[in-house]
Amino acid sequence: MPIQFRKRNIGKSYLDFLIEDRIILEIKRDARIRRPFIDQAPAYLRSTDHRLAMLANVSPNELEYT
């Protein structure tokens, strides 16, 4: 996925999954969902035309999602 600044491509970023070309799915593995993880999904939405993102965190004890 291209990263743009002032309408110019300045780099690339890689999504974990893009489901049916509509839903961005980010998967993390940590003891808890952390703020940088939460901030990552809206950043992906702002830089693409997608409108839906999901964050899943797989911890040793449970699966969390937002």
PDB file of N, H, CA, C and O in Angstrom:
ATOM      1  N   MET A   1       0.851  -1.156   0.000  1.00  0.00           N
ATOM      2  CA  MET A   1       0.000   0.000   0.000  1.00  0.00           C
ATOM      3  C   MET A   1       0.904   1.228   0.000  1.00  0.00           C
ATOM      4  O   MET A   1       1.808   1.323   0.831  1.00  0.00           O
ATOM      5  N   PRO A   2       0.679   2.172  -0.917  1.00  0.00           N
ATOM      6  CA  PRO A   2       1.532   3.364  -0.959  1.00  0.00           C
ATOM      7  C   PRO A   2       1.254   4.305   0.213  1.00  0.00           C
ATOM      8  O   PRO A   2       0.119   4.412   0.678  1.00  0.00           O
ATOM      9  N   ILE A   3       2.280   4.972   0.676  1.00  0.00           N
ATOM     10  H   ILE A   3       3.202   4.885   0.299  1.00  0.00           H
ATOM     11  CA  ILE A   3       2.146   6.025   1.686  1.00  0.00           C
ATOM     12  C   ILE A   3       2.299   7.346   0.953  1.00  0.00           C
ATOM     13  O   ILE A   3       3.271   7.570   0.232  1.00  0.00           O
ATOM     14  N   GLN A   4       1.310   8.223   1.155  1.00  0.00           N
ATOM     15  H   GLN A   4       0.520   8.041   1.741  1.00  0.00           H
ATOM     16  CA  GLN A   4       1.328   9.500   0.452  1.00  0.00           C
ATOM     17  C   GLN A   4       1.475  10.665   1.425  1.00  0.00           C
ATOM     18  O   GLN A   4       0.986  10.626   2.554  1.00  0.00           O
ATOM     19  N   PHE A   5       2.157  11.690   0.957  1.00  0.00           N
ATOM     20  H   PHE A   5       2.554  11.722   0.039  1.00  0.00           H
ATOM     21  CA  PHE A   5       2.281  12.949   1.683  1.00  0.00           C
ATOM     22  C   PHE A   5       2.151  14.058   0.654  1.00  0.00           C
ATOM     23  O   PHE A   5       2.912  14.128  -0.311  1.00  0.00           O
ATOM     24  N   ARG A   6       1.178  14.916   0.879  1.00  0.00           N
ATOM     25  H   ARG A   6       0.559  14.859   1.663  1.00  0.00           H
ATOM     26  CA  ARG A   6       0.886  15.992  -0.078  1.00  0.00           C
ATOM     27  C   ARG A   6       0.714  15.455  -1.497  1.00  0.00           C
ATOM     28  O   ARG A   6       1.248  15.996  -2.465  1.00  0.00           O
ATOM     29  N   LYS A   7      -0.058  14.362  -1.579  1.00  0.00           N
ATOM     30  H   LYS A   7      -0.492  13.923  -0.792  1.00  0.00           H
ATOM     31  CA  LYS A   7      -0.413  13.723  -2.849  1.00  0.00           C
ATOM     32  C   LYS A   7       0.772  13.129  -3.612  1.00  0.00           C
ATOM     33  O   LYS A   7       0.681  12.901  -4.818  1.00  0.00           O
ATOM     34  N   ARG A   8       1.867  12.882  -2.921  1.00  0.00           N
ATOM     35  H   ARG A   8       1.941  13.067  -1.941  1.00  0.00           H
ATOM     36  CA  ARG A   8       3.034  12.251  -3.543  1.00  0.00           C
ATOM     37  C   ARG A   8       3.335  10.954  -2.804  1.00  0.00           C
ATOM     38  O   ARG A   8       3.278  10.908  -1.576  1.00  0.00           O
ATOM     39  N   ASN A   9       3.652   9.907  -3.549  1.00  0.00           N
ATOM     40  H   ASN A   9       3.697   9.944  -4.547  1.00  0.00           H
ATOM     41  CA  ASN A   9       4.047   8.640  -2.931  1.00  0.00           C
ATOM     42  C   ASN A   9       5.434   8.788  -2.319  1.00  0.00           C
ATOM     43  O   ASN A   9       6.388   9.175  -2.993  1.00  0.00           O
ATOM     44  N   ILE A  10       5.530   8.471  -1.023  1.00  0.00           N
ATOM     45  H   ILE A  10       4.755   8.156  -0.476  1.00  0.00           H
ATOM     46  CA  ILE A  10       6.822   8.604  -0.343  1.00  0.00           C
ATOM     47  C   ILE A  10       7.306   7.282   0.248  1.00  0.00           C
ATOM     48  O   ILE A  10       8.383   7.228   0.841  1.00  0.00           O
ATOM     49  N   GLY A  11       6.526   6.225   0.092  1.00  0.00           N
ATOM     50  H   GLY A  11       5.651   6.269  -0.391  1.00  0.00           H
ATOM     51  CA  GLY A  11       6.941   4.939   0.623  1.00  0.00           C
ATOM     52  C   GLY A  11       5.852   3.906   0.489  1.00  0.00           C
ATOM     53  O   GLY A  11       4.861   4.115  -0.211  1.00  0.00           O
ATOM     54  N   LYS A  12       6.041   2.776   1.172  1.00  0.00           N
ATOM     55  H   LYS A  12       6.846   2.606   1.741  1.00  0.00           H
ATOM     56  CA  LYS A  12       5.072   1.689   1.156  1.00  0.00           C
ATOM     57  C   LYS A  12       4.810   1.207   2.574  1.00  0.00           C
ATOM     58  O   LYS A  12       5.670   1.303   3.449  1.00  0.00           O
ATOM     59  N   SER A  13       3.626   0.696   2.780  1.00  0.00           N
ATOM     60  H   SER A  13       2.928   0.618   2.068  1.00  0.00           H
ATOM     61  CA  SER A  13       3.259   0.071   4.037  1.00  0.00           C
ATOM     62  C   SER A  13       2.587  -1.253   3.695  1.00  0.00           C
ATOM     63  O   SER A  13       2.027  -1.403   2.609  1.00  0.00           O
ATOM     64  N   TYR A  14       2.637  -2.193   4.596  1.00  0.00           N
ATOM     65  H   TYR A  14       3.092  -2.072   5.478  1.00  0.00           H
ATOM     66  CA  TYR A  14       2.100  -3.518   4.322  1.00  0.00           C
ATOM     67  C   TYR A  14       1.011  -3.865   5.326  1.00  0.00           C
ATOM     68  O   TYR A  14       1.237  -3.859   6.536  1.00  0.00           O
ATOM     69  N   LEU A  15      -0.169  -4.165   4.808  1.00  0.00           N
ATOM     70  H   LEU A  15      -0.353  -4.170   3.825  1.00  0.00           H
ATOM     71  CA  LEU A  15      -1.282  -4.609   5.639  1.00  0.00           C
ATOM     72  C   LEU A  15      -1.086  -6.080   5.980  1.00  0.00           C
ATOM     73  O   LEU A  15      -0.432  -6.816   5.240  1.00  0.00           O
ATOM     74  N   ASP A  16      -1.652  -6.502   7.101  1.00  0.00           N
ATOM     75  H   ASP A  16      -2.183  -5.905   7.702  1.00  0.00           H
ATOM     76  CA  ASP A  16      -1.612  -7.936   7.401  1.00  0.00           C
ATOM     77  C   ASP A  16      -2.532  -8.683   6.433  1.00  0.00           C
ATOM     78  O   ASP A  16      -2.119  -9.652   5.796  1.00  0.00           O
ATOM     79  N   PHE A  17      -3.781  -8.223   6.327  1.00  0.00           N
ATOM     80  H   PHE A  17      -4.117  -7.435   6.844  1.00  0.00           H
ATOM     81  CA  PHE A  17      -4.741  -8.851   5.418  1.00  0.00           C
ATOM     82  C   PHE A  17      -5.680  -7.792   4.850  1.00  0.00           C
ATOM     83  O   PHE A  17      -6.030  -6.826   5.528  1.00  0.00           O
ATOM     84  N   LEU A  18      -6.079  -7.989   3.607  1.00  0.00           N
ATOM     85  H   LEU A  18      -5.795  -8.774   3.056  1.00  0.00           H
ATOM     86  CA  LEU A  18      -7.133  -7.196   2.978  1.00  0.00           C
ATOM     87  C   LEU A  18      -8.176  -8.205   2.521  1.00  0.00           C
ATOM     88  O   LEU A  18      -7.931  -8.990   1.605  1.00  0.00           O
ATOM     89  N   ILE A  19      -9.330  -8.181   3.158  1.00  0.00           N
ATOM     90  H   ILE A  19      -9.529  -7.543   3.902  1.00  0.00           H
ATOM     91  CA  ILE A  19     -10.363  -9.179   2.931  1.00  0.00           C
ATOM     92  C   ILE A  19     -11.354  -8.667   1.891  1.00  0.00           C
ATOM     93  O   ILE A  19     -11.963  -7.611   2.058  1.00  0.00           O
ATOM     94  N   GLU A  20     -11.502  -9.437   0.813  1.00  0.00           N
ATOM     95  H   GLU A  20     -11.007 -10.295   0.677  1.00  0.00           H
ATOM     96  CA  GLU A  20     -12.420  -9.123  -0.283  1.00  0.00           C
ATOM     97  C   GLU A  20     -12.249  -7.691  -0.784  1.00  0.00           C
ATOM     98  O   GLU A  20     -13.214  -7.055  -1.208  1.00  0.00           O
ATOM     99  N   ASP A  21     -11.020  -7.192  -0.733  1.00  0.00           N
ATOM    100  H   ASP A  21     -10.236  -7.709  -0.389  1.00  0.00           H
ATOM    101  CA  ASP A  21     -10.685  -5.835  -1.181  1.00  0.00           C
ATOM    102  C   ASP A  21     -11.531  -4.773  -0.484  1.00  0.00           C
ATOM    103  O   ASP A  21     -11.758  -3.698  -1.041  1.00  0.00           O
ATOM    104  N   ARG A  22     -12.006  -5.070   0.750  1.00  0.00           N
ATOM    105  H   ARG A  22     -11.821  -5.943   1.202  1.00  0.00           H
ATOM    106  CA  ARG A  22     -12.877  -4.137   1.460  1.00  0.00           C
ATOM    107  C   ARG A  22     -12.504  -3.916   2.921  1.00  0.00           C
ATOM    108  O   ARG A  22     -12.673  -2.811   3.436  1.00  0.00           O
ATOM    109  N   ILE A  23     -12.007  -4.936   3.590  1.00  0.00           N
ATOM    110  H   ILE A  23     -11.870  -5.834   3.171  1.00  0.00           H
ATOM    111  CA  ILE A  23     -11.793  -4.864   5.037  1.00  0.00           C
ATOM    112  C   ILE A  23     -10.311  -5.062   5.339  1.00  0.00           C
ATOM    113  O   ILE A  23      -9.708  -6.055   4.930  1.00  0.00           O
ATOM    114  N   ILE A  24      -9.738  -4.109   6.057  1.00  0.00           N
ATOM    115  H   ILE A  24     -10.227  -3.303   6.389  1.00  0.00           H
ATOM    116  CA  ILE A  24      -8.354  -4.219   6.503  1.00  0.00           C
ATOM    117  C   ILE A  24      -8.357  -4.960   7.842  1.00  0.00           C
ATOM    118  O   ILE A  24      -9.060  -4.568   8.774  1.00  0.00           O
ATOM    119  N   LEU A  25      -7.574  -6.021   7.931  1.00  0.00           N
ATOM    120  H   LEU A  25      -7.003  -6.340   7.175  1.00  0.00           H
ATOM    121  CA  LEU A  25      -7.466  -6.794   9.166  1.00  0.00           C
ATOM    122  C   LEU A  25      -6.019  -6.763   9.626  1.00  0.00           C
ATOM    123  O   LEU A  25      -5.120  -7.217   8.920  1.00  0.00           O
ATOM    124  N   GLU A  26      -5.808  -6.228  10.807  1.00  0.00           N
ATOM    125  H   GLU A  26      -6.539  -5.860  11.381  1.00  0.00           H
ATOM    126  CA  GLU A  26      -4.482  -6.200  11.428  1.00  0.00           C
ATOM    127  C   GLU A  26      -4.491  -7.180  12.594  1.00  0.00           C
ATOM    128  O   GLU A  26      -5.396  -7.161  13.428  1.00  0.00           O
ATOM    129  N   ILE A  27      -3.490  -8.023  12.642  1.00  0.00           N
ATOM    130  H   ILE A  27      -2.754  -8.039  11.965  1.00  0.00           H
ATOM    131  CA  ILE A  27      -3.386  -9.004  13.715  1.00  0.00           C
ATOM    132  C   ILE A  27      -2.136  -8.705  14.535  1.00  0.00           C
ATOM    133  O   ILE A  27      -1.046  -8.535  13.988  1.00  0.00           O
ATOM    134  N   LYS A  28      -2.305  -8.645  15.836  1.00  0.00           N
ATOM    135  H   LYS A  28      -3.190  -8.783  16.280  1.00  0.00           H
ATOM    136  CA  LYS A  28      -1.199  -8.398  16.760  1.00  0.00           C
ATOM    137  C   LYS A  28      -1.118  -9.544  17.749  1.00  0.00           C
ATOM    138  O   LYS A  28      -2.080 -10.288  17.940  1.00  0.00           O
ATOM    139  N   ARG A  29       0.038  -9.676  18.372  1.00  0.00           N
ATOM    140  H   ARG A  29       0.819  -9.072  18.217  1.00  0.00           H
ATOM    141  CA  ARG A  29       0.234 -10.690  19.411  1.00  0.00           C
ATOM    142  C   ARG A  29       0.906 -10.012  20.593  1.00  0.00           C
ATOM    143  O   ARG A  29       2.102  -9.724  20.567  1.00  0.00           O
ATOM    144  N   ASP A  30       0.119  -9.761  21.627  1.00  0.00           N
ATOM    145  H   ASP A  30      -0.853  -9.994  21.649  1.00  0.00           H
ATOM    146  CA  ASP A  30       0.626  -9.059  22.804  1.00  0.00           C
ATOM    147  C   ASP A  30      -0.249  -9.429  23.990  1.00  0.00           C
ATOM    148  O   ASP A  30      -1.323 -10.005  23.818  1.00  0.00           O
ATOM    149  N   ALA A  31       0.199  -9.106  25.177  1.00  0.00           N
ATOM    150  H   ALA A  31       1.071  -8.638  25.317  1.00  0.00           H
ATOM    151  CA  ALA A  31      -0.590  -9.396  26.378  1.00  0.00           C
ATOM    152  C   ALA A  31      -1.867  -8.561  26.416  1.00  0.00           C
ATOM    153  O   ALA A  31      -2.846  -8.954  27.050  1.00  0.00           O
ATOM    154  N   ARG A  32      -1.864  -7.409  25.740  1.00  0.00           N
ATOM    155  H   ARG A  32      -1.069  -7.089  25.224  1.00  0.00           H
ATOM    156  CA  ARG A  32      -3.061  -6.560  25.692  1.00  0.00           C
ATOM    157  C   ARG A  32      -3.004  -5.673  24.450  1.00  0.00           C
ATOM    158  O   ARG A  32      -1.949  -5.505  23.838  1.00  0.00           O
ATOM    159  N   ILE A  33      -4.141  -5.117  24.095  1.00  0.00           N
ATOM    160  H   ILE A  33      -4.998  -5.253  24.592  1.00  0.00           H
ATOM    161  CA  ILE A  33      -4.180  -4.188  22.965  1.00  0.00           C
ATOM    162  C   ILE A  33      -3.573  -2.864  23.421  1.00  0.00           C
ATOM    163  O   ILE A  33      -3.998  -2.292  24.425  1.00  0.00           O
ATOM    164  N   ARG A  34      -2.606  -2.393  22.698  1.00  0.00           N
ATOM    165  H   ARG A  34      -2.261  -2.857  21.882  1.00  0.00           H
ATOM    166  CA  ARG A  34      -1.911  -1.154  23.052  1.00  0.00           C
ATOM    167  C   ARG A  34      -2.332  -0.007  22.141  1.00  0.00           C
ATOM    168  O   ARG A  34      -2.792  -0.233  21.021  1.00  0.00           O
ATOM    169  N   ARG A  35      -2.176   1.214  22.617  1.00  0.00           N
ATOM    170  H   ARG A  35      -1.803   1.398  23.526  1.00  0.00           H
ATOM    171  CA  ARG A  35      -2.591   2.406  21.879  1.00  0.00           C
ATOM    172  C   ARG A  35      -1.993   2.490  20.467  1.00  0.00           C
ATOM    173  O   ARG A  35      -2.729   2.809  19.533  1.00  0.00           O
ATOM    174  N   PRO A  36      -0.706   2.220  20.268  1.00  0.00           N
ATOM    175  CA  PRO A  36      -0.180   2.283  18.892  1.00  0.00           C
ATOM    176  C   PRO A  36      -0.881   1.314  17.938  1.00  0.00           C
ATOM    177  O   PRO A  36      -1.032   1.605  16.752  1.00  0.00           O
ATOM    178  N   PHE A  37      -1.313   0.151  18.464  1.00  0.00           N
ATOM    179  H   PHE A  37      -1.191  -0.086  19.427  1.00  0.00           H
ATOM    180  CA  PHE A  37      -2.053  -0.794  17.633  1.00  0.00           C
ATOM    181  C   PHE A  37      -3.390  -0.179  17.208  1.00  0.00           C
ATOM    182  O   PHE A  37      -3.796  -0.284  16.051  1.00  0.00           O
ATOM    183  N   ILE A  38      -4.058   0.457  18.156  1.00  0.00           N
ATOM    184  H   ILE A  38      -3.728   0.542  19.096  1.00  0.00           H
ATOM    185  CA  ILE A  38      -5.356   1.072  17.885  1.00  0.00           C
ATOM    186  C   ILE A  38      -5.206   2.217  16.886  1.00  0.00           C
ATOM    187  O   ILE A  38      -6.060   2.393  16.018  1.00  0.00           O
ATOM    188  N   ASP A  39      -4.149   2.982  16.998  1.00  0.00           N
ATOM    189  H   ASP A  39      -3.455   2.839  17.704  1.00  0.00           H
ATOM    190  CA  ASP A  39      -3.921   4.115  16.088  1.00  0.00           C
ATOM    191  C   ASP A  39      -3.566   3.673  14.676  1.00  0.00           C
ATOM    192  O   ASP A  39      -3.757   4.439  13.731  1.00  0.00           O
ATOM    193  N   GLN A  40      -3.061   2.476  14.510  1.00  0.00           N
ATOM    194  H   GLN A  40      -2.905   1.854  15.277  1.00  0.00           H
ATOM    195  CA  GLN A  40      -2.621   2.001  13.207  1.00  0.00           C
ATOM    196  C   GLN A  40      -3.791   1.813  12.236  1.00  0.00           C
ATOM    197  O   GLN A  40      -3.666   2.165  11.063  1.00  0.00           O
ATOM    198  N   ALA A  41      -4.904   1.277  12.686  1.00  0.00           N
ATOM    199  H   ALA A  41      -5.005   0.991  13.639  1.00  0.00           H
ATOM    200  CA  ALA A  41      -6.043   1.007  11.798  1.00  0.00           C
ATOM    201  C   ALA A  41      -6.606   2.291  11.175  1.00  0.00           C
ATOM    202  O   ALA A  41      -6.786   2.328   9.958  1.00  0.00           O
ATOM    203  N   PRO A  42      -6.891   3.342  11.951  1.00  0.00           N
ATOM    204  CA  PRO A  42      -7.373   4.583  11.317  1.00  0.00           C
ATOM    205  C   PRO A  42      -6.352   5.205  10.368  1.00  0.00           C
ATOM    206  O   PRO A  42      -6.725   5.837   9.381  1.00  0.00           O
ATOM    207  N   ALA A  43      -5.081   5.029  10.661  1.00  0.00           N
ATOM    208  H   ALA A  43      -4.777   4.515  11.463  1.00  0.00           H
ATOM    209  CA  ALA A  43      -4.049   5.545   9.752  1.00  0.00           C
ATOM    210  C   ALA A  43      -4.129   4.834   8.404  1.00  0.00           C
ATOM    211  O   ALA A  43      -3.994   5.473   7.360  1.00  0.00           O
ATOM    212  N   TYR A  44      -4.346   3.528   8.415  1.00  0.00           N
ATOM    213  H   TYR A  44      -4.456   3.009   9.263  1.00  0.00           H
ATOM    214  CA  TYR A  44      -4.522   2.786   7.161  1.00  0.00           C
ATOM    215  C   TYR A  44      -5.772   3.270   6.427  1.00  0.00           C
ATOM    216  O   TYR A  44      -5.754   3.414   5.205  1.00  0.00           O
ATOM    217  N   LEU A  45      -6.840   3.517   7.152  1.00  0.00           N
ATOM    218  H   LEU A  45      -6.854   3.400   8.145  1.00  0.00           H
ATOM    219  CA  LEU A  45      -8.080   3.976   6.512  1.00  0.00           C
ATOM    220  C   LEU A  45      -7.895   5.350   5.877  1.00  0.00           C
ATOM    221  O   LEU A  45      -8.405   5.607   4.787  1.00  0.00           O
ATOM    222  N   ARG A  46      -7.177   6.222   6.550  1.00  0.00           N
ATOM    223  H   ARG A  46      -6.763   6.014   7.436  1.00  0.00           H
ATOM    224  CA  ARG A  46      -6.941   7.563   5.994  1.00  0.00           C
ATOM    225  C   ARG A  46      -6.110   7.517   4.714  1.00  0.00           C
ATOM    226  O   ARG A  46      -6.278   8.361   3.833  1.00  0.00           O
ATOM    227  N   SER A  47      -5.225   6.545   4.609  1.00  0.00           N
ATOM    228  H   SER A  47      -5.089   5.860   5.325  1.00  0.00           H
ATOM    229  CA  SER A  47      -4.335   6.497   3.452  1.00  0.00           C
ATOM    230  C   SER A  47      -4.874   5.627   2.317  1.00  0.00           C
ATOM    231  O   SER A  47      -4.201   5.460   1.299  1.00  0.00           O
ATOM    232  N   THR A  48      -6.075   5.071   2.475  1.00  0.00           N
ATOM    233  H   THR A  48      -6.621   5.206   3.302  1.00  0.00           H
ATOM    234  CA  THR A  48      -6.689   4.252   1.426  1.00  0.00           C
ATOM    235  C   THR A  48      -8.129   4.698   1.223  1.00  0.00           C
ATOM    236  O   THR A  48      -8.615   5.602   1.903  1.00  0.00           O
ATOM    237  N   ASP A  49      -8.792   4.061   0.292  1.00  0.00           N
ATOM    238  H   ASP A  49      -8.397   3.326  -0.260  1.00  0.00           H
ATOM    239  CA  ASP A  49     -10.218   4.309   0.072  1.00  0.00           C
ATOM    240  C   ASP A  49     -11.094   3.367   0.879  1.00  0.00           C
ATOM    241  O   ASP A  49     -12.316   3.387   0.735  1.00  0.00           O
ATOM    242  N   HIS A  50     -10.494   2.546   1.719  1.00  0.00           N
ATOM    243  H   HIS A  50      -9.501   2.530   1.835  1.00  0.00           H
ATOM    244  CA  HIS A  50     -11.260   1.581   2.508  1.00  0.00           C
ATOM    245  C   HIS A  50     -11.945   2.284   3.672  1.00  0.00           C
ATOM    246  O   HIS A  50     -11.480   3.311   4.166  1.00  0.00           O
ATOM    247  N   ARG A  51     -13.067   1.700   4.097  1.00  0.00           N
ATOM    248  H   ARG A  51     -13.445   0.866   3.696  1.00  0.00           H
ATOM    249  CA  ARG A  51     -13.856   2.325   5.156  1.00  0.00           C
ATOM    250  C   ARG A  51     -13.974   1.473   6.411  1.00  0.00           C
ATOM    251  O   ARG A  51     -14.562   1.904   7.403  1.00  0.00           O
ATOM    252  N   LEU A  52     -13.420   0.270   6.371  1.00  0.00           N
ATOM    253  H   LEU A  52     -12.943  -0.080   5.565  1.00  0.00           H
ATOM    254  CA  LEU A  52     -13.569  -0.635   7.509  1.00  0.00           C
ATOM    255  C   LEU A  52     -12.243  -1.307   7.827  1.00  0.00           C
ATOM    256  O   LEU A  52     -11.566  -1.835   6.945  1.00  0.00           O
ATOM    257  N   ALA A  53     -11.886  -1.275   9.112  1.00  0.00           N
ATOM    258  H   ALA A  53     -12.436  -0.846   9.829  1.00  0.00           H
ATOM    259  CA  ALA A  53     -10.669  -1.947   9.569  1.00  0.00           C
ATOM    260  C   ALA A  53     -10.977  -2.669  10.868  1.00  0.00           C
ATOM    261  O   ALA A  53     -11.813  -2.229  11.657  1.00  0.00           O
ATOM    262  N   MET A  54     -10.293  -3.777  11.076  1.00  0.00           N
ATOM    263  H   MET A  54      -9.613  -4.134  10.435  1.00  0.00           H
ATOM    264  CA  MET A  54     -10.458  -4.552  12.299  1.00  0.00           C
ATOM    265  C   MET A  54      -9.084  -4.877  12.853  1.00  0.00           C
ATOM    266  O   MET A  54      -8.157  -5.200  12.110  1.00  0.00           O
ATOM    267  N   LEU A  55      -8.969  -4.786  14.159  1.00  0.00           N
ATOM    268  H   LEU A  55      -9.722  -4.524  14.763  1.00  0.00           H
ATOM    269  CA  LEU A  55      -7.742  -5.121  14.864  1.00  0.00           C
ATOM    270  C   LEU A  55      -8.019  -6.332  15.736  1.00  0.00           C
ATOM    271  O   LEU A  55      -8.934  -6.318  16.559  1.00  0.00           O
ATOM    272  N   ALA A  56      -7.233  -7.371  15.555  1.00  0.00           N
ATOM    273  H   ALA A  56      -6.490  -7.383  14.886  1.00  0.00           H
ATOM    274  CA  ALA A  56      -7.363  -8.576  16.382  1.00  0.00           C
ATOM    275  C   ALA A  56      -6.054  -8.774  17.134  1.00  0.00           C
ATOM    276  O   ALA A  56      -4.970  -8.703  16.554  1.00  0.00           O
ATOM    277  N   ASN A  57      -6.174  -9.024  18.430  1.00  0.00           N
ATOM    278  H   ASN A  57      -7.054  -9.082  18.900  1.00  0.00           H
ATOM    279  CA  ASN A  57      -5.002  -9.269  19.260  1.00  0.00           C
ATOM    280  C   ASN A  57      -5.096 -10.677  19.826  1.00  0.00           C
ATOM    281  O   ASN A  57      -6.076 -11.031  20.481  1.00  0.00           O
ATOM    282  N   VAL A  58      -4.077 -11.467  19.567  1.00  0.00           N
ATOM    283  H   VAL A  58      -3.281 -11.179  19.034  1.00  0.00           H
ATOM    284  CA  VAL A  58      -4.023 -12.828  20.068  1.00  0.00           C
ATOM    285  C   VAL A  58      -3.037 -12.833  21.230  1.00  0.00           C
ATOM    286  O   VAL A  58      -1.828 -12.715  21.035  1.00  0.00           O
ATOM    287  N   SER A  59      -3.564 -12.969  22.426  1.00  0.00           N
ATOM    288  H   SER A  59      -4.547 -13.065  22.584  1.00  0.00           H
ATOM    289  CA  SER A  59      -2.710 -13.024  23.614  1.00  0.00           C
ATOM    290  C   SER A  59      -2.614 -14.467  24.081  1.00  0.00           C
ATOM    291  O   SER A  59      -3.345 -15.321  23.581  1.00  0.00           O
ATOM    292  N   PRO A  60      -1.738 -14.755  25.018  1.00  0.00           N
ATOM    293  CA  PRO A  60      -1.628 -16.137  25.500  1.00  0.00           C
ATOM    294  C   PRO A  60      -2.925 -16.670  26.116  1.00  0.00           C
ATOM    295  O   PRO A  60      -3.136 -17.881  26.162  1.00  0.00           O
ATOM    296  N   ASN A  61      -3.801 -15.762  26.595  1.00  0.00           N
ATOM    297  H   ASN A  61      -3.629 -14.777  26.558  1.00  0.00           H
ATOM    298  CA  ASN A  61      -4.986 -16.208  27.318  1.00  0.00           C
ATOM    299  C   ASN A  61      -6.287 -16.019  26.553  1.00  0.00           C
ATOM    300  O   ASN A  61      -7.284 -16.662  26.882  1.00  0.00           O
ATOM    301  N   GLU A  62      -6.308 -15.142  25.526  1.00  0.00           N
ATOM    302  H   GLU A  62      -5.498 -14.620  25.258  1.00  0.00           H
ATOM    303  CA  GLU A  62      -7.579 -14.862  24.877  1.00  0.00           C
ATOM    304  C   GLU A  62      -7.377 -14.175  23.531  1.00  0.00           C
ATOM    305  O   GLU A  62      -6.263 -13.790  23.177  1.00  0.00           O
ATOM    306  N   LEU A  63      -8.463 -14.027  22.792  1.00  0.00           N
ATOM    307  H   LEU A  63      -9.369 -14.339  23.079  1.00  0.00           H
ATOM    308  CA  LEU A  63      -8.483 -13.285  21.539  1.00  0.00           C
ATOM    309  C   LEU A  63      -9.322 -12.037  21.782  1.00  0.00           C
ATOM    310  O   LEU A  63     -10.480 -12.140  22.187  1.00  0.00           O
ATOM    311  N   GLU A  64      -8.749 -10.857  21.537  1.00  0.00           N
ATOM    312  H   GLU A  64      -7.808 -10.774  21.208  1.00  0.00           H
ATOM    313  CA  GLU A  64      -9.464  -9.595  21.669  1.00  0.00           C
ATOM    314  C   GLU A  64      -9.601  -8.974  20.291  1.00  0.00           C
ATOM    315  O   GLU A  64      -8.739  -9.173  19.435  1.00  0.00           O
ATOM    316  N   TYR A  65     -10.655  -8.237  20.068  1.00  0.00           N
ATOM    317  H   TYR A  65     -11.355  -8.075  20.764  1.00  0.00           H
ATOM    318  CA  TYR A  65     -10.789  -7.515  18.812  1.00  0.00           C
ATOM    319  C   TYR A  65     -11.521  -6.206  19.012  1.00  0.00           C
ATOM    320  O   TYR A  65     -12.338  -6.070  19.924  1.00  0.00           O
ATOM    321  N   THR A  66     -11.220  -5.229  18.142  1.00  0.00           N
ATOM    322  H   THR A  66     -10.557  -5.339  17.402  1.00  0.00           H
ATOM    323  CA  THR A  66     -11.886  -3.926  18.160  1.00  0.00           C
ATOM    324  C   THR A  66     -12.241  -3.535  16.752  1.00  0.00           C
ATOM    325  O   THR A  66     -12.812  -2.467  16.533  1.00  0.00           O
TER     326      THR A  66
END
